[in-house]
């Protein structure tokens, strides 16, 4: 099987069509896009120097059906190279060889921000088999998968690593698992000792970001003061929603707070680093917990830019 997987990533001869093409206004069947892959995990080398591509198999007003292509290239692929690639089958870790096809919610269709060096390659006709995949997704057929565009990145990079750098890849996954288990234990301990007893009054009475001193190396005092005021304002707004707030209302306040930090960090020259990030995420988690919407904690990483 190793040989067959490697053949999926065989590089063909290069041609000269490397000019960037304007991005289409809307996703449509047959469109092919390329992107630079990201490291599969924080334990992987920081730069991959690899490019992958996906093809849109179909699109309607709710979902876009995409297939990750089998090619991996040292630069963004040309149309000639992309047309030679097939749909990759997933074998990494616990995958069993199914085609890398899934649906992306149109509301989540933000490829230029979700993928690095995103570009339009060209358009090819979708085959009957590819259209069948799209129809299955549109009809929610059994076995259909749905995800965000990040899945295209994980698939392309993960399959290449599994085929070409498996020992290091598996070692990195073991490190990630160990870190996740340690973080889970820390969160459980934090819940037992703080979150289960926390109240809005207690959270509002605290001095947030107390360890952000001195400056430097921590952010300027005016940044810290403004950050505290923003957190207090958000806490007041969440508390006003009552004992059973709607998820959409809580999401709007939390997202507005995260976007405030995005803007403030940019204006301050990028002062949010590891410790600041940990402190901000911790208080946002506490706010989501008190608002009875802990599930929104997982969305914070999608909003923040620090």
TIGU-676953 format. One record per residue (C-alpha): residue number from 1; chain; x, y negated, z. Coordinates in Angstrom, 3 decimals. Each point is the difference from the previous one (the first is absolute). Last residue first. Layout:
N
(NUM,'A',(X,Y,Z)),
...
//
This chain:
306
(306,'A',(-3.395,-36.612,18.087)),
(305,'A',(-2.484,-0.066,-2.879)),
(304,'A',(-3.089,1.127,1.901)),
(303,'A',(-3.320,1.004,-1.501)),
(302,'A',(0.548,3.692,-0.849)),
(301,'A',(1.868,0.567,3.268)),
(300,'A',(-3.023,-1.279,1.911)),
(299,'A',(-2.345,2.534,-1.570)),
(298,'A',(0.926,2.859,2.352)),
(297,'A',(-0.955,-2.128,3.001)),
(296,'A',(-3.517,-0.287,-1.438)),
(295,'A',(-0.929,3.436,1.380)),
(294,'A',(0.276,-1.417,3.502)),
(293,'A',(-3.276,-1.885,-0.531)),
(292,'A',(-1.472,-0.252,3.486)),
(291,'A',(0.775,-3.746,0.200)),
(290,'A',(2.199,0.732,3.019)),
(289,'A',(1.962,2.513,-2.064)),
(288,'A',(0.351,-2.328,-2.992)),
(287,'A',(1.340,-2.735,2.292)),
(286,'A',(2.419,2.421,1.648)),
(285,'A',(1.262,1.119,-3.397)),
(284,'A',(0.499,-3.628,-1.016)),
(283,'A',(1.966,-0.513,3.232)),
(282,'A',(2.306,2.918,-0.803)),
(281,'A',(0.413,-0.976,-3.659)),
(280,'A',(1.190,-3.471,1.007)),
(279,'A',(2.438,1.367,2.584)),
(278,'A',(1.478,2.626,-2.322)),
(277,'A',(0.413,-2.506,-2.832)),
(276,'A',(1.729,-2.473,2.302)),
(275,'A',(2.405,2.697,1.129)),
(274,'A',(0.818,1.131,-3.546)),
(273,'A',(0.173,-3.367,-1.779)),
(272,'A',(-2.428,-2.857,-0.435)),
(271,'A',(2.078,-3.118,-0.682)),
(270,'A',(-0.381,-0.024,-3.780)),
(269,'A',(0.701,-3.603,-0.976)),
(268,'A',(-2.453,-1.746,2.315)),
(267,'A',(-2.432,-0.694,-2.870)),
(266,'A',(0.062,3.678,-0.970)),
(265,'A',(-0.592,1.138,3.582)),
(264,'A',(-2.897,-2.440,0.425)),
(263,'A',(-1.664,1.216,-3.200)),
(262,'A',(0.258,3.700,0.809)),
(261,'A',(-0.895,-0.685,3.657)),
(260,'A',(-3.180,-1.772,-1.108)),
(259,'A',(-0.742,2.891,-2.343)),
(258,'A',(0.155,2.346,3.000)),
(257,'A',(-2.450,-2.179,1.920)),
(256,'A',(-2.425,-0.235,-2.922)),
(255,'A',(0.201,3.775,-0.330)),
(254,'A',(-0.874,0.470,3.667)),
(253,'A',(-2.927,-2.405,-0.219)),
(252,'A',(-1.417,1.482,-3.215)),
(251,'A',(0.458,3.562,1.230)),
(250,'A',(-1.943,-0.738,3.185)),
(249,'A',(-2.904,-1.407,-2.006)),
(248,'A',(0.032,2.934,-2.434)),
(247,'A',(0.093,2.489,2.880)),
(246,'A',(-3.119,-1.423,1.612)),
(245,'A',(0.365,-0.970,3.647)),
(244,'A',(-1.505,2.101,2.794)),
(243,'A',(0.795,-1.706,3.320)),
(242,'A',(-0.225,-3.551,-1.294)),
(241,'A',(1.331,-1.812,-3.060)),
(240,'A',(1.126,-2.862,2.250)),
(239,'A',(2.864,2.177,1.286)),
(238,'A',(1.320,0.284,-3.545)),
(237,'A',(0.002,-3.770,-0.499)),
(236,'A',(1.676,-0.635,3.359)),
(235,'A',(2.640,2.629,-0.774)),
(234,'A',(0.647,-1.603,-3.392)),
(233,'A',(0.444,-3.422,1.570)),
(232,'A',(2.332,1.424,2.638)),
(231,'A',(2.083,1.726,-2.660)),
(230,'A',(0.248,-3.195,-2.054)),
(229,'A',(0.966,-2.065,3.052)),
(228,'A',(2.736,2.471,0.914)),
(227,'A',(1.341,-0.086,-3.548)),
(226,'A',(0.020,-3.814,0.018)),
(225,'A',(2.064,-0.065,3.184)),
(224,'A',(2.382,2.639,-1.370)),
(223,'A',(0.500,-1.910,-3.246)),
(222,'A',(0.560,-3.273,1.894)),
(221,'A',(2.599,1.723,2.195)),
(220,'A',(2.040,1.103,-2.989)),
(219,'A',(0.088,3.757,-0.602)),
(218,'A',(2.344,2.265,2.012)),
(217,'A',(3.778,-0.059,-0.386)),
(216,'A',(-0.114,-2.987,0.278)),
(215,'A',(-2.082,-0.979,1.812)),
(214,'A',(0.074,1.483,3.496)),
(213,'A',(-2.532,1.441,0.480)),
(212,'A',(-2.648,2.054,-1.725)),
(211,'A',(-0.371,2.316,3.033)),
(210,'A',(-3.295,-1.578,1.036)),
(209,'A',(-1.610,0.774,-3.351)),
(208,'A',(-3.442,-0.406,1.529)),
(207,'A',(-0.514,-1.713,3.327)),
(206,'A',(-2.878,1.944,1.537)),
(205,'A',(-3.351,-1.392,1.147)),
(204,'A',(-1.718,0.718,-3.313)),
(203,'A',(0.918,3.694,0.180)),
(202,'A',(-1.304,0.255,3.571)),
(201,'A',(-3.245,-1.746,-0.832)),
(200,'A',(-0.485,2.176,-3.080)),
(199,'A',(0.394,3.136,2.104)),
(198,'A',(2.688,2.721,0.145)),
(197,'A',(-0.491,3.139,2.119)),
(196,'A',(0.116,2.699,-2.710)),
(195,'A',(2.552,-2.064,-1.909)),
(194,'A',(2.572,-0.214,2.761)),
(193,'A',(1.303,3.130,1.746)),
(192,'A',(-1.855,2.811,-1.721)),
(191,'A',(0.007,-1.747,-3.380)),
(190,'A',(3.689,-0.818,0.225)),
(189,'A',(0.828,3.619,0.853)),
(188,'A',(-1.965,1.207,-3.006)),
(187,'A',(1.699,-2.599,-2.176)),
(186,'A',(3.463,1.093,1.185)),
(185,'A',(-0.816,3.648,-0.681)),
(184,'A',(-1.192,-0.894,-3.488)),
(183,'A',(3.169,-1.997,-0.613)),
(182,'A',(2.160,2.969,0.987)),
(181,'A',(-2.013,2.322,-2.236)),
(180,'A',(0.284,-2.429,-2.897)),
(179,'A',(3.770,-0.280,0.493)),
(178,'A',(0.422,3.775,-0.003)),
(177,'A',(-2.125,0.320,-3.134)),
(176,'A',(2.030,-2.698,-1.758)),
(175,'A',(3.255,1.732,0.873)),
(174,'A',(-1.376,3.298,-1.312)),
(173,'A',(-1.107,-1.743,-3.191)),
(172,'A',(3.506,-1.416,-0.424)),
(171,'A',(1.513,3.467,0.333)),
(170,'A',(-2.428,1.336,-2.609)),
(169,'A',(1.081,-2.715,-2.447)),
(168,'A',(3.705,0.580,0.673)),
(167,'A',(-0.404,3.700,-0.782)),
(166,'A',(-2.281,-0.634,-2.991)),
(165,'A',(2.073,-2.456,-2.031)),
(164,'A',(-0.860,0.783,-3.633)),
(163,'A',(-3.385,1.695,-0.165)),
(162,'A',(-1.449,-1.081,3.332)),
(161,'A',(1.522,-3.471,-0.406)),
(160,'A',(-1.570,-0.391,-3.450)),
(159,'A',(-3.343,1.245,1.305)),
(158,'A',(0.093,-2.436,2.917)),
(157,'A',(0.899,-2.997,-2.156)),
(156,'A',(-2.808,0.561,-2.486)),
(155,'A',(-2.578,1.099,2.561)),
(154,'A',(0.735,-2.628,2.629)),
(153,'A',(-0.114,-2.777,-2.615)),
(152,'A',(-3.258,1.193,-1.539)),
(151,'A',(-1.455,0.357,3.499)),
(150,'A',(0.707,-3.692,0.653)),
(149,'A',(-2.666,-0.658,-2.617)),
(148,'A',(-2.637,0.724,2.626)),
(147,'A',(-1.743,3.345,0.470)),
(146,'A',(-2.799,2.203,-1.261)),
(145,'A',(0.135,3.703,-0.808)),
(144,'A',(-2.462,2.167,-1.884)),
(143,'A',(-0.214,3.564,1.317)),
(142,'A',(-3.778,0.266,-0.282)),
(141,'A',(-1.252,-2.470,-2.590)),
(140,'A',(-0.561,-3.582,1.111)),
(139,'A',(-1.690,-0.793,-3.334)),
(138,'A',(2.417,-2.791,-0.957)),
(137,'A',(2.895,2.189,1.119)),
(136,'A',(-1.186,2.959,-2.060)),
(135,'A',(-0.573,-2.247,-3.018)),
(134,'A',(3.570,-1.323,0.263)),
(133,'A',(1.445,3.522,0.102)),
(132,'A',(-2.143,0.927,-3.022)),
(131,'A',(1.329,-3.073,-1.812)),
(130,'A',(3.517,1.378,0.506)),
(129,'A',(-0.973,3.381,-1.435)),
(128,'A',(-1.636,-1.668,-3.011)),
(127,'A',(3.136,-2.051,-0.574)),
(126,'A',(0.319,-3.678,0.925)),
(125,'A',(1.223,-2.010,-2.984)),
(124,'A',(3.241,-1.811,0.663)),
(123,'A',(0.490,-3.588,1.142)),
(122,'A',(3.120,-1.988,0.828)),
(121,'A',(2.732,-0.520,2.586)),
(120,'A',(-1.603,-2.480,2.413)),
(119,'A',(2.262,-0.978,2.853)),
(118,'A',(0.343,0.360,3.776)),
(117,'A',(3.432,-0.921,1.304)),
(116,'A',(-0.959,1.358,3.431)),
(115,'A',(-3.453,1.456,0.624)),
(114,'A',(-2.802,-1.071,2.359)),
(113,'A',(0.129,-3.734,-0.780)),
(112,'A',(-0.199,0.245,-3.796)),
(111,'A',(-2.206,3.066,0.308)),
(110,'A',(-2.899,-1.692,1.841)),
(109,'A',(-2.907,2.378,-0.732)),
(108,'A',(-1.299,0.520,3.542)),
(107,'A',(-3.486,-1.360,-0.741)),
(106,'A',(0.016,2.160,-3.130)),
(105,'A',(0.348,3.069,2.247)),
(104,'A',(2.809,2.196,-1.280)),
(103,'A',(-0.740,3.508,-1.233)),
(102,'A',(2.489,2.835,-0.089)),
(101,'A',(2.089,2.154,-2.313)),
(100,'A',(3.367,1.539,0.901)),
(99,'A',(-0.741,3.423,-1.492)),
(98,'A',(-0.121,2.865,2.531)),
(97,'A',(3.215,1.895,0.696)),
(96,'A',(-0.436,1.242,3.567)),
(95,'A',(0.940,-2.974,2.155)),
(94,'A',(1.304,0.782,3.491)),
(93,'A',(3.447,-1.649,-0.357)),
(92,'A',(0.444,-1.085,-3.593)),
(91,'A',(-1.686,1.980,-2.788)),
(90,'A',(-2.256,-2.539,-1.730)),
(89,'A',(-0.668,0.462,-3.711)),
(88,'A',(1.040,-2.929,-2.200)),
(87,'A',(-2.259,-1.119,-2.834)),
(86,'A',(1.945,0.109,-3.262)),
(85,'A',(2.813,-2.215,-1.258)),
(84,'A',(0.868,-0.365,-3.697)),
(83,'A',(-2.302,-3.021,-0.393)),
(82,'A',(1.929,-1.784,2.749)),
(81,'A',(3.311,0.212,-1.848)),
(80,'A',(-1.314,-1.555,-3.218)),
(79,'A',(-1.882,-2.646,1.974)),
(78,'A',(3.224,-1.012,1.705)),
(77,'A',(0.876,0.988,3.537)),
(76,'A',(1.093,-2.491,2.680)),
(75,'A',(3.640,0.754,0.818)),
(74,'A',(1.794,3.076,1.394)),
(73,'A',(-3.010,2.160,-0.994)),
(72,'A',(-2.268,2.555,1.652)),
(71,'A',(-2.591,1.651,-2.213)),
(70,'A',(-2.757,2.282,1.213)),
(69,'A',(-2.892,-2.448,-0.208)),
(68,'A',(-2.279,-0.884,2.884)),
(67,'A',(-3.630,0.252,-1.075)),
(66,'A',(-2.571,-2.723,0.632)),
(65,'A',(-3.766,-0.220,0.359)),
(64,'A',(-1.191,-3.560,0.712)),
(63,'A',(-3.094,-0.229,2.157)),
(62,'A',(-3.099,-2.119,0.650)),
(61,'A',(-0.792,-2.057,-3.127)),
(60,'A',(1.260,2.719,-2.309)),
(59,'A',(3.439,1.248,-1.007)),
(58,'A',(1.515,2.980,-1.798)),
(57,'A',(3.235,1.916,-0.398)),
(56,'A',(2.320,-2.837,0.955)),
(55,'A',(3.584,1.137,-0.453)),
(54,'A',(2.778,-0.189,2.576)),
(53,'A',(3.692,-0.809,-0.192)),
(52,'A',(3.295,0.462,1.819)),
(51,'A',(3.247,-1.925,0.465)),
(50,'A',(3.032,0.936,2.069)),
(49,'A',(2.857,-1.973,1.545)),
(48,'A',(-1.154,1.412,3.370)),
(47,'A',(1.215,-2.751,2.308)),
(46,'A',(-0.048,0.147,3.825)),
(45,'A',(1.182,3.602,0.284)),
(44,'A',(-2.688,2.039,1.786)),
(43,'A',(-0.640,-0.128,3.749)),
(42,'A',(-2.637,-2.743,-0.292)),
(41,'A',(-2.004,2.316,-2.209)),
(40,'A',(-0.593,0.820,-3.665)),
(39,'A',(2.283,-2.827,-1.123)),
(38,'A',(-1.812,-2.150,-2.574)),
(37,'A',(-0.501,0.815,-3.653)),
(36,'A',(0.323,-2.663,-2.689)),
(35,'A',(-3.187,-0.298,-2.012)),
(34,'A',(-1.447,0.940,-3.383)),
(33,'A',(-3.478,-0.375,-1.454)),
(32,'A',(-1.847,1.946,-2.684)),
(31,'A',(-3.462,-0.950,-1.264)),
(30,'A',(-1.982,2.856,-1.530)),
(29,'A',(-3.317,-0.697,1.690)),
(28,'A',(-0.448,-3.577,1.181)),
(27,'A',(1.167,-2.240,2.849)),
(26,'A',(-1.022,-3.661,-0.386)),
(25,'A',(1.748,-3.191,-1.131)),
(24,'A',(2.829,1.900,-1.647)),
(23,'A',(3.494,-0.899,1.261)),
(22,'A',(2.092,-1.831,-2.577)),
(21,'A',(2.776,2.175,-1.494)),
(20,'A',(3.604,0.032,1.230)),
(19,'A',(2.614,0.675,-2.672)),
(18,'A',(1.780,3.333,0.318)),
(17,'A',(-0.699,1.524,-3.436)),
(16,'A',(3.578,0.987,-0.928)),
(15,'A',(-0.092,3.781,0.017)),
(14,'A',(1.419,2.483,2.452)),
(13,'A',(0.448,3.704,-0.578)),
(12,'A',(-2.081,2.165,2.319)),
(11,'A',(0.514,0.434,3.684)),
(10,'A',(-0.970,3.338,1.500)),
(9,'A',(-2.204,-0.514,3.031)),
(8,'A',(-2.503,2.750,-0.657)),
(7,'A',(2.918,2.245,-0.870)),
(6,'A',(1.139,-0.169,3.618)),
(5,'A',(-3.310,1.406,1.157)),
(4,'A',(0.310,2.928,-2.411)),
(3,'A',(3.510,0.752,1.208)),
(2,'A',(-1.007,-0.014,3.657)),
(1,'A',(-2.919,2.317,-0.717)),
//
